[in-house]
Amino acid sequence: MKTNPPHPPNTAALTPDQRNLWQGLLQDLNQHNILCHCRQCDREWVSSEPQPCVCGSSAIEWFSCWQFPDD
């Protein structure tokens, strides 16, 4: 089940503890949830972090999977 992140707060109004909590929530959502696409060989995979392709290319675009709607 995908979880959409809460709406981002006004970061200027956050305390350092609140900002750390918000950043931690985003890191949790990205865990094993990064869609990677190689611009060289067109391979796609899901990872916990952006990484080079097995073809050796570092021309990778990546997106957080929670950015895409479920429907």
Secondary structure, 3 states (H helix, E strand, C coil): CCCCCCCCCCHHHCCHHHHHHHHHHHHHHHCCCEEEEECCCCCEEEECCCCCCCCCCCCEEEEEHHHCCCC
